[in-house]
């Protein structure tokens, strides 16, 4: 036989369970502690300074972005879409051709009729 393998009959097996010589009772089980409740932080302004553009319509729309500072995150989309729509409409209006001003001018009269003999 191989000498490197120990014979299981040579050493006694460790006893299973608690030592029979002790008489201590098990510690009472404490009730489970619930995890702490995490509430989302209240909305607060980001402190981003808005620089005036010089265009009153655009400035008014950009001022509307401040409304998002006081809303929870799920309310930001409505504000952003409203501002985007207004800015897009303002840019589209710049690309539109100007409408004609008033009725068309009457045709010019030929110079031959101005000099009668």
C-alpha positions in Angstrom: 0.0 0.0 0.0 1.1 3.6 -0.5 2.4 5.2 2.7 1.3 8.8 1.7 -2.4 8.0 2.2 -3.6 8.0 5.8 -5.7 5.2 7.0 -9.2 6.5 8.1 -9.2 4.0 11.0 -6.0 5.5 12.6 -7.5 8.9 13.8 -10.9 9.5 15.3 -13.5 11.6 13.4 -14.3 15.0 14.9 -17.7 15.0 16.6 -20.6 16.4 14.6 -22.6 19.2 16.3 -22.0 21.1 19.5 -19.7 19.8 22.2 -21.8 17.6 24.5 -20.1 19.1 27.6 -21.5 22.6 27.1 -25.0 23.5 28.2 -25.3 27.0 26.6 -28.6 27.7 24.8 -28.5 29.1 21.3 -28.8 32.9 21.0 -32.3 34.1 20.2 -32.9 35.0 16.5 -33.2 38.8 16.1 -35.9 40.0 13.8 -34.7 40.9 10.3 -33.8 44.6 9.9 -35.6 46.1 6.9 -33.4 47.9 4.4 -33.4 51.7 4.6 -35.9 53.4 2.4 -34.3 55.7 -0.2 -36.4 58.5 -1.5 -35.3 60.4 -4.5 -33.9 63.8 -3.9 -36.2 66.7 -4.3 -36.0 68.7 -7.5 -33.5 71.6 -7.3 -32.1 74.0 -9.8 -28.9 73.0 -11.6 -27.5 76.6 -11.4 -26.9 76.9 -15.2 -26.8 80.5 -16.2 -29.0 81.4 -19.2 -27.3 84.0 -21.4 -29.8 86.3 -23.3 -29.7 85.7 -27.0 -31.0 89.2 -28.0 -34.1 87.7 -29.6 -37.1 88.3 -27.3 -39.0 85.2 -28.6 -36.0 82.9 -28.2 -35.2 84.4 -24.7 -38.7 83.8 -23.6 -38.6 80.1 -24.7 -35.2 79.6 -23.0 -36.5 81.1 -19.8 -39.2 78.4 -19.9 -36.4 75.9 -19.3 -36.3 77.1 -15.7 -39.6 75.4 -15.2 -37.8 72.0 -15.5 -35.7 73.0 -12.4 -38.8 72.5 -10.2 -40.1 69.3 -11.7 -39.1 65.7 -11.1 -37.1 64.1 -13.9 -40.1 62.5 -15.6 -41.6 66.0 -16.1 -38.6 67.4 -17.9 -39.4 65.9 -21.3 -42.6 67.9 -21.7 -40.8 71.2 -21.0 -37.9 70.3 -23.3 -40.2 69.3 -26.1 -42.2 72.6 -25.7 -39.1 74.7 -25.8 -37.7 72.7 -28.8 -40.9 73.1 -30.7 -40.9 76.9 -30.1 -37.3 77.3 -31.2 -37.9 75.2 -34.3 -40.9 77.2 -35.2 -38.9 80.5 -34.8 -36.1 79.2 -37.0 -38.6 78.0 -39.6 -40.2 81.4 -39.7 -36.8 82.9 -40.5 -36.6 80.7 -43.6 -40.1 81.6 -44.9 -40.3 84.0 -47.7 -41.8 87.4 -46.8 -45.4 87.9 -47.8 -46.2 90.6 -50.4 -46.9 94.0 -48.8 -50.2 95.4 -49.9 -51.7 95.3 -53.4 -49.4 95.2 -56.4 -48.4 98.5 -58.0 -50.2 99.6 -61.2 -48.2 99.1 -64.3 -46.1 102.1 -65.4 -47.5 104.2 -68.3 -45.3 104.5 -71.4 -43.5 107.8 -71.8 -45.0 108.3 -75.3 -48.3 109.3 -73.8 -46.8 111.8 -71.4 -45.8 114.2 -74.3 -48.9 115.1 -76.3 -48.8 117.7 -79.0 
